[in-house]
Amino acid sequence: MPVRYGFRRFDEGDDFNDVDVEEMLRLLADDFMEHGDLEEAMDRLLREGFVTADGERIEGLRELLERARMKRRELEQQGDPDGEMQRYRDWLEEIEALESDELDQLLSDAEASDDERRKQVTRDLVEQRRMQRELMSDRLAERISEYSQYEFVSSEAREEFDALTSELRQDVLNTYFEQSKQFMGQPDPEELARMRSMMDALSTMIEQDRRGEPLDPSFDDFMEKFGDYFPGAQSLEDVVRAMAERAAAAEAMFNSLSSEQQGELRSLFNQMMSDMDLNFSMNRLVSNLRQATPDIDWNRAHRMRGEDGSSFADATSIAEQLGQLRGLEEYLGKANAAQGLPEVDVDAVRRHLGPDAAAHIARLQKALKGLKDRGFVDRSGGQLTLSPKGIRQIAQQALRDLFSQLRDSAALGAHRESTVSRGGDREESSKPWEPGEPFALHLPKTLRNAVFRQGPGTPVRLHPDDFEVEEFESTRRSATVFAIDLSLSMAMRGNLVPAKKMVLALTQLIRSKFPRDFVAVVGFGETAQELRIEDIPALSIDYAYGTNLQHALALSRHLMRGERGERQVVVVTDGEPTAHLMDNGEPFFSWPPVRETLERTMAEVLRCTKAGITINTFALDIERSQFPFVEQIGRVNKGRTFYTSVDELGVYALDDFVRSHRAG
């Protein structure tokens, strides 16, 4: 069967390279290499956010946490259940005033008449109504209940009282069933009976589910009959969660009040539920909801001190939002940001903090997940570590950065040669071209890259990113040991991190482009020790005083003892030797350096020279006249000495390394 190929343009739905992951790894590595604690570096990065290569600011958890707190404080100034209680009290007092005025007017009219019978009957009626009202309770719930049995003289007062009780019943229903206000303008007996049936059916299903019994009614039957209460619900769990969150928010509204206020409000709600014949069904349902959702805090309370009264349903909605915001704050403010971030509900962030905040959280979550999915970080034994793949990626990033700087540096580029030196047999493979490499173009793959990038059509325009070059097997072996100064001054002057980046980049270059070469790393402070490549990102300074270059050179020479071909030690230091090993193997330190330290170090330089090992020294922030010993190493060993700033270290080292390998 013939194979057909098609091409299309890159689309927004494609995600071939998640830039956030690599940018996050780069920033994580920078912090890690400076401070030496990956867990803390991850925590700082997630809390503080970062800026992408395009200049876009991704807000961190600390900023989002503050936004959540500000939103919560704003909401706390809106909810006021006690203010709503006072509104109903004031409303009832106005009704009572209407009734009193009507009674007074009725008595006045009777007294003005000549009918004694009318006067007596009116006096008895007015006295009876006044006595009845004086015996009423001062508590709002009981007073409303007693007025419901009261025969109003004033028709206007009766109409106002009916309006009050109707609004109060609707408010109570909306407190627990927010969706009810979409279809129940006036709670009539038929709708109340349907609501009671819904609560009983839901309680029955929860109880059956808890016992492991088949649901009767089934969930589909339940939703067919009562689905308008729960739009969008797909399962019994969805319905239970929606009802439980709302009921718990109502409890939080009650709990926001003082004990006296809370008792009065609960009494009012119970009275309204009893009047609507819903009390038993509601209590049963809330009990079942509590058992079905042990993860919900049913005892939570919120500080709601709004200046303007709001309905109980609105106060409950605010309490629900406050509860969700507190949940967000809990996850956003977790001590371990990497563990809290995946648990943050992006939809909840979108609802409460807006789409921009949700986008920031989603980007952080995606980048964090990408670090794990792509194998850049591992978590074993509760400890976060960089994986070997992650270290290779960091090294590759550092190498790309150095090549980019090298390409842009006119001063360094001026003395690079443009000759092609293949140095081996052609291989059946290719790779992306890097500046500074021989330009043996692999035309088919270069054209393929260009077509993939620009899409079908002619002409095909080439871009440097499209270039692929042929690979050649290296026939020349060399050995390199990088000796890094780990003395206290390296960290104090900000030289250690750039030095580590340089070593990572060049070891990556050697391992990927010259796999037959030998490479090792030695760190030296008071003494010297061999370092694994994977330990370099976490490498820290030696807090014991001393710059023991003698031991570093001796160890480097020992590591290359079995190697053939060109051998070199690349020394990165910011000062002269101040320590050496004594005859008994113990380190000796002195500042300024004593003659014995310089002599023993120079003796090791001579041993390296006789062994054919070149010593190339990168002297950071050192004036030629300040430490003449560095110059003496170059004169004795014939190696090169580079006086450079920390910003130029990597570029100089890479330029020298590439030129020396090309020249060979």
Secondary structure as UniProt FT lines:
FT   TURN            12..13
FT   HELIX           19..35
FT   HELIX           38..48
FT   STRAND          50..51
FT   TURN            53..54
FT   STRAND          57..58
FT   HELIX           61..76
FT   TURN            77..78
FT   HELIX           81..111
FT   HELIX           116..134
FT   HELIX           140..148
FT   HELIX           155..176
FT   HELIX           178..182
FT   HELIX           189..211
FT   HELIX           219..226
FT   HELIX           227..229
FT   TURN            231..232
FT   HELIX           236..255
FT   HELIX           259..275
FT   TURN            276..277
FT   HELIX           279..292
FT   TURN            294..295
FT   TURN            298..299
FT   HELIX           312..332
FT   HELIX           337..340
FT   HELIX           341..343
FT   HELIX           346..353
FT   HELIX           355..373
FT   TURN            374..375
FT   STRAND          377..380
FT   TURN            381..382
FT   STRAND          383..386
FT   HELIX           388..408
FT   HELIX           410..413
FT   TURN            414..415
FT   STRAND          426..432
FT   TURN            435..436
FT   HELIX           443..454
FT   HELIX           464..466
FT   STRAND          468..472
FT   STRAND          478..485
FT   HELIX           488..492
FT   TURN            493..494
FT   HELIX           496..513
FT   TURN            515..516
FT   STRAND          518..524
FT   STRAND          528..531
FT   HELIX           533..535
FT   TURN            537..538
FT   HELIX           549..559
FT   TURN            560..562
FT   STRAND          566..573
FT   STRAND          579..581
FT   TURN            583..584
FT   STRAND          587..589
FT   HELIX           595..610
FT   TURN            611..612
FT   STRAND          613..620
FT   TURN            624..626
FT   HELIX           628..637
FT   STRAND          641..644
FT   TURN            646..648
FT   HELIX           649..663
//
